[in-house]
Amino acid sequence: MKRILLTGGTGFIGRHAIAPLLARGFEVHALSRGRDSGEAGESVVWHDLDLRDAQATGAVVHEIGASHLLHLAWYAEHGKFWDSPENLDWVAASALLVRAFREAGGERAVLAGTCAEYDWSGDCCNERTPLRPSTLYGASKDALRRVLDAYCRSTGLSGAWGRIFFTFGPGEQPTRVVAAVARAIALGEQVECSSGSQIRDFLYVEDLAAAFAALTDSPVAGALDVGSGEPTTLREVLERLEAVTGRQGSVRYGTAPHREEPPRIVADTRRLREEVGWRPAHRLEAGFLRTVEWWRVNEAS
């Protein structure tokens, strides 16, 4: 039996990971604070747990006895997570989680990393891009990846590290750029934006979650990028969002204060495509429509 321990099960990405994991035949045990075990019916077993409580985590992990681990939980308060000391708490909690999982008989662990582990000063990202994080968040993720690599080598645990790039979709924090524009469109408002010349890699959240499910269900080891691999300017992304909803003029370009930002951040998805065998199932436009509709429904209620 493939039994998986999923952390961050109620988070922006984690909630979308449940369906593809179930579709791949996993028995899903999800960890989240404040969730009752009976809330999701028979398809998922929920465990109310704060991962920063090492003793409680060890007990729950041993009780579950999962064969697989997908660790998505982390401190993610927008605007604060980049340099919050809480990142250090999550390095420690995550390392202890992986240890408890392995000691309980776990066989394969997949953890979520970030494109912020890379050096963003040049052309990011490819196999030659150095790992040189400029924030505490990026450095903390990179440190955890190194710990995971060493632990896997010493114990025989199968491990993979998926670096997340830029994602969007229903339930995202409204201060994120695509969410802000989708919300404005849903409410008939306008949003101020930079010139939008920066090149990014956007992926719909259901596709991102499905990619992690595929990676978890594979033997692929080590670090790899998880994104679309498609370079697109931010302005083009937002113009496509406006066009598909018929709400051109919702974004006022060049009106937001200028910020120094990396010119290009795009995933190198060759390993994801060739070794994991995964590609996105949705065009950006499909994700835009679902995101705008989510804001329309939730803001109305």
Secondary structure as the mmCIF struct_conf table of DSSP 4:
data_model
#
loop_
_struct_conf.conf_type_id
_struct_conf.id
_struct_conf.beg_label_comp_id
_struct_conf.beg_label_asym_id
_struct_conf.beg_label_seq_id
_struct_conf.end_label_comp_id
_struct_conf.end_label_asym_id
_struct_conf.end_label_seq_id
STRN STRN1 ARG A 3 THR A 7
BEND BEND1 GLY A 8 GLY A 8
TURN_TY1_P TURN_TY1_P1 GLY A 9 THR A 10
BEND BEND2 GLY A 11 GLY A 11
TURN_TY1_P TURN_TY1_P2 PHE A 12 ILE A 13
HELX_RH_AL_P HELX_RH_AL_P1 GLY A 14 ALA A 23
TURN_TY1_P TURN_TY1_P3 ARG A 24 GLY A 25
STRN STRN2 GLU A 27 SER A 32
TURN_TY1_P TURN_TY1_P4 ARG A 33 GLY A 34
TURN_TY1_P TURN_TY1_P5 SER A 37 GLU A 42
BEND BEND3 SER A 43 SER A 43
STRN STRN3 VAL A 44 ASP A 48
TURN_TY1_P TURN_TY1_P6 LEU A 51 ARG A 52
HELX_RH_AL_P HELX_RH_AL_P2 ALA A 54 ILE A 64
BEND BEND4 SER A 67 SER A 67
STRN STRN4 HIS A 68 HIS A 71
TURN_TY1_P TURN_TY1_P7 HIS A 78 ASP A 83
TURN_TY1_P TURN_TY1_P8 PRO A 85 PRO A 85
HELX_RH_AL_P HELX_RH_AL_P3 GLU A 86 GLU A 103
TURN_TY1_P TURN_TY1_P9 ALA A 104 GLY A 105
STRN STRN5 ARG A 108 THR A 114
HELX_RH_3T_P HELX_RH_3T_P1 CYS A 115 GLU A 117
STRN STRN6 TYR A 118 TYR A 118
BEND BEND5 SER A 121 ASP A 123
STRN STRN7 CYS A 124 CYS A 124
BEND BEND6 ASN A 126 ASN A 126
TURN_TY1_P TURN_TY1_P10 GLU A 127 ARG A 128
STRN STRN8 LEU A 131 LEU A 131
BEND BEND7 THR A 135 THR A 135
HELX_RH_AL_P HELX_RH_AL_P4 LEU A 136 THR A 155
STRN STRN9 SER A 158 ILE A 164
STRN STRN10 PHE A 166 PHE A 168
TURN_TY1_P TURN_TY1_P11 PRO A 170 GLY A 171
TURN_TY1_P TURN_TY1_P12 PRO A 174 THR A 175
BEND BEND8 ARG A 176 ARG A 176
HELX_RH_AL_P HELX_RH_AL_P5 VAL A 177 LEU A 187
TURN_TY1_P TURN_TY1_P13 GLY A 188 GLY A 188
STRN STRN11 VAL A 191 CYS A 193
STRN STRN12 ILE A 199 ARG A 200
STRN STRN13 PHE A 202 TYR A 204
HELX_RH_AL_P HELX_RH_AL_P6 VAL A 205 THR A 216
TURN_TY1_P TURN_TY1_P14 ASP A 217 ASP A 217
BEND BEND9 SER A 218 SER A 218
STRN STRN14 GLY A 222 VAL A 226
BEND BEND10 GLY A 227 GLY A 227
STRN STRN15 THR A 232 THR A 233
HELX_RH_AL_P HELX_RH_AL_P7 LEU A 234 THR A 245
TURN_TY1_P TURN_TY1_P15 GLY A 246 GLY A 246
TURN_TY1_P TURN_TY1_P16 GLN A 248 GLY A 249
STRN STRN16 VAL A 251 TYR A 253
TURN_TY1_P TURN_TY1_P17 GLY A 254 GLY A 254
BEND BEND11 ALA A 256 ALA A 256
HELX_LH_PP_P HELX_LH_PP_P1 PRO A 257 HIS A 258
BEND BEND12 PRO A 263 PRO A 263
STRN STRN17 ARG A 264 ILE A 265
HELX_RH_AL_P HELX_RH_AL_P8 ARG A 270 ARG A 271
HELX_RH_PI_P HELX_RH_PI_P1 LEU A 272 VAL A 276
BEND BEND13 ALA A 281 HIS A 282
HELX_RH_AL_P HELX_RH_AL_P9 LEU A 284 ALA A 300
#
